[in-house]
Amino acid sequence: MDLPLPRGGARLGPDGEAPPERVNVLLVDDQPANLLALEAMLQGLDQNLVRAESGREALKRLLTDDFAVILLDVKMPDMDGFETAALIRDRDKSRDTPIIFLTAADKTHTEAVRGYAVGAVDYLVKPVVPEFVRSKVSVFVELAKKSELLRRQAEQLREGEQAARELAETRAELVRDLEHKNKELESFSYAVSHDLRAPLRRIEAFGRALLESQGERMDADGRRFVDRIQEASRLMLQLIDDVLHLSKVSRAELRQQDVDLSALATAILDRLRESEPARVVEARVRPGVTAVGDGRLLRVALTNLLENAWKFTARVPATRIEFGMAVVGGDPTYYVRDNGAGFDMAYADRLFGPFQRLHLASEFPGTGIGLATVQRIIHRLGGRVWAEGLVGQGATFSFTLGRARA
């Protein structure tokens, strides 16, 4: 036959589970009047009150639904409360469900003893006091809610642990894959440095030999063509060197240390002066500027920035190049400033891309790798780098340093 729907609360879901804010309470009595009285007593708890008019019907309910507590009448025909309780305890699903027995007067207490023997948690004698019934049931209702909450939290914890294990396995796989790709990149770098350099060197050498041995027989155009071949070979060699250097910057092991940036800048500018002693350059280096980072990488970054400033001020009669530091928002910001060619800010996002150039190579030679190297270094050192400038009025390259990235 069809089982009766719960009364006094929401319907059970198709999977037998009540809404999270409610639990099920099973009322078992062969007298409809007694069931009605129990429902009236427990109505204020606002839980799902489920009727069963026999022990067999109660067992059917327990096959599909979970209950916070069972109120079970002792005196029932066909199958009494003790037999019903024993069968409830025999099933794994309902073995721990609390049972409160309800019975008529039992002066000898033998029924109470028997009830506790089959696993009852309480034994109430009719007529019962509504407040007592409501109080006892509410305790088990709250216990069931807390147990369900703990179950869900444990399930979430298990799912979280499983997700963490899967994430760790995925990360380990990615690390292995990255190590493999790094090894492949090292092999490729070796191939580039060895296999590509050799023919370029031969081209440049044969061009030089051609000029030395046959130069007098060539006309001006011939010599110019050979010069162009040699120049292209040297440029390609420089480009290969720069690309390899950019690759090494990304893979170099970081070594944190105190670095005197002022001393570095001074040494780099002194070397640039020696390379072009005829140039008049006003160089300003703020003394005492230090930072914590990888000394080798910071030297490379600062060299690229200062060489850039030196190169792009070559056509300025009164050259000014400055290295300094300012505190912005509580953080030190380092900068290299010049009064050279500058650039259009509309193209600022292109400055740090590999092989990106905003000026013609005939005006300012280079491979377009220097600023890409600077950006990669600063990012590895946990900072950021940006540029500001105006065409014909110079440029300022600024960078910060943060927590180094492995």
KAHUGI-V238701 format. One record per pair of residues at least 4 apart in sequence whose ideal C-beta (glycine too) atoms are under 6 Angstrom apart, sorted by the first residue. I is the first residue (numbers start at 0). J is the second residue. Records with the same first field share a line. If there is no record, write none. Layout:
I: J + J
This chain:
3: 50
5: 47 + 49
6: 48
7: 38 + 42 + 48
8: 21 + 46 + 47 + 48
9: 18
12: 16
15: 63 + 64
17: 21 + 22 + 23 + 47
21: 46 + 47
22: 46 + 67 + 140 + 143
23: 47 + 49 + 64 + 66
24: 46 + 48 + 67 + 68
25: 49 + 66 + 69
26: 34 + 37 + 50 + 70
27: 51 + 57 + 71
28: 33 + 34 + 72
29: 52 + 75
34: 50
38: 48
40: 129 + 132 + 133
41: 48 + 136
44: 137
46: 140
51: 56 + 57 + 60
52: 56
54: 78 + 83
57: 83
58: 86
60: 64
61: 93
66: 96
67: 139 + 140 + 143
68: 97 + 136 + 139
69: 96 + 98
70: 99
71: 80 + 98 + 100
72: 80 + 101
73: 80 + 100 + 102
75: 79
78: 82 + 83
80: 100
81: 113 + 117
84: 98 + 117
85: 117
87: 93
88: 94 + 118
97: 120 + 139
98: 119
99: 121
100: 114 + 119 + 122
101: 123
102: 110
103: 125
105: 110
111: 122
114: 119 + 122
115: 119
121: 135
123: 127
127: 132
188: 243 + 246
189: 193
190: 194
191: 195
192: 196 + 243
195: 239
196: 200
199: 232 + 235 + 236
202: 232
203: 229 + 232
206: 225 + 228 + 229
208: 212
209: 213 + 225
210: 214 + 225
217: 221 + 222
237: 366
238: 366
241: 366 + 368
245: 368 + 372
247: 251
248: 372 + 375 + 376
249: 375
253: 293 + 403
254: 293
256: 294
257: 291
258: 290 + 292 + 294 + 297
259: 289
260: 288 + 290
261: 284 + 286 + 288
263: 298 + 301
264: 284 + 322
265: 284
267: 302 + 305
268: 282
271: 309
280: 318
281: 319
282: 320
283: 321
284: 322
285: 323
288: 324
290: 400
292: 297 + 380 + 400
296: 376
300: 373 + 376
302: 306
303: 369 + 372 + 373
304: 335 + 396
305: 335
308: 320 + 335 + 337
310: 363
311: 339 + 340 + 363
312: 318 + 337 + 339
315: 338 + 339
319: 338
320: 337
321: 336
322: 335
323: 334
324: 331 + 333
325: 332
326: 331
327: 332
330: 399
332: 397 + 399
333: 398
334: 395 + 397
335: 396
336: 395
337: 393
338: 393
339: 393
341: 388 + 389 + 390 + 391 + 392 + 393 + 394
342: 357 + 388
343: 390
346: 357
347: 386
349: 355
350: 370 + 386
351: 370 + 371 + 374
353: 368 + 371
354: 367
355: 367
356: 367
358: 362 + 363
360: 364
368: 372
374: 384
377: 382 + 384 + 398
379: 404
380: 400 + 403
381: 401 + 402 + 403 + 404
382: 398 + 399 + 400 + 401
383: 399
384: 398
385: 397
386: 394 + 396
387: 395
388: 394
